[in-house]
Amino acid sequence: MAVRYDVMRITKVTTRNGDSGKTSLAKGESVLKSDNIIHCLGEVDELSSIIGVCLCHCQNSGISDFLKKIQNNLFDIGGHISMNLDDNSIVNEKMISDLDVQINHLNKDLKPLKEFILPSGDHFSANLHVARAVTRRAERSAVALYKDSLPKNPVVMYLNRLSDYFFVLSRYYNMKNDISETTWQR
């Protein structure tokens, strides 16, 4: 039986089904809210929320559009995780290559780093660093969740690339807006 997560509709927010400490996955399986899969889903959800904060401070429509695309991808990743898929039917190579293209485009004008930089800038670029850190946490949860299928795991690959994107985007934005990078001082 094929499950279509794309037709799922939320008609009632408060169901009381989770009052016992359990929740249901996309295929109907019930798990504890402390299960690794729920940790991973929560961190992906948190990541989408911090991107929403970034969007509140973004003045560039091209960047805003790509951040919204990332939020949609994260929703797809949540579906992939919730359905416990082990294929590339939802999270695919194009999603990852789109990030690679963006990273290369943004990075081409940046000066090479000589020192570590500290998260800083204005509201937008500093929140991109928060998004990067939350992405790394979501990635660690995905690694724990998929520890038996790590080689070429699309969720892990996407999250790994996404944290790079946020780092490069923050540097790019700061450069374009004449915001100095704060370097680590030994």
C-alpha positions, 0 to 999 in steps of 0.5 A, a space after each residue: 500500500 502506497 502512502 501519500 503524505 502529500 494529501 494529508 490535511 490537518 482538520 483539527 489541531 488539538 486531538 489529545 492523541 499525544 497526551 499519553 506521550 506517543 505520536 503517530 508517524 505518516 504510515 500510522 505507526 505509533 512511537 514515543 515522543 522521545 523516539 529518535 525519529 521524533 527528535 529528528 523531525 523536531 529538529 527539522 521543524 525547528 530549522 524551518 522555524 529559524 528560516 522563517 525568522 531569517 525571512 523576516 529580515 531578508 531584503 533580497 527576493 532571490 534569497 527569500 525565494 530560495 529560503 522558502 524552497 528550503 523550507 518546502 524541502 525540509 517539509 519533504 524531508 520530514 515526510 521522508 523521515 516520518 514514512 521511514 523511507 530508505 530511497 531517494 523518492 522524496 529527498 533526491 539528488 536535485 535538491 542537493 545539487 541545487 544547494 551546490 549551485 547556490 553555494 558555488 554562486 555565493 562563494 565565488 566572490 568571497 575572500 578565502 578564510 584565514 581564521 575562523 569567523 564568529 557568528 555575527 552581523 545583523 539580524 539576518 546574517 546572525 540568524 543564518 548562523 543560528 540556522 547553520 547550528 540548528 542544521 548541524 544538530 538536525 544532521 547529527 540526529 539524522 546520522 543517529 537515525 540512519 546509522 545503518 544506512 549512512 553511505 549516500 543517505 539523502 537526508 544526511 547529505 542534504 542537511 550537511 550541504 545545507 549547513 554549508 549553504 547557511 555559512 556561505 550565505 551569511 558571509 556573502 550577505 555580510 560582504 554585500 552589505 559591508 558588514 565586517 566579519 568578526 574573526 576568532 582571536 587567540 
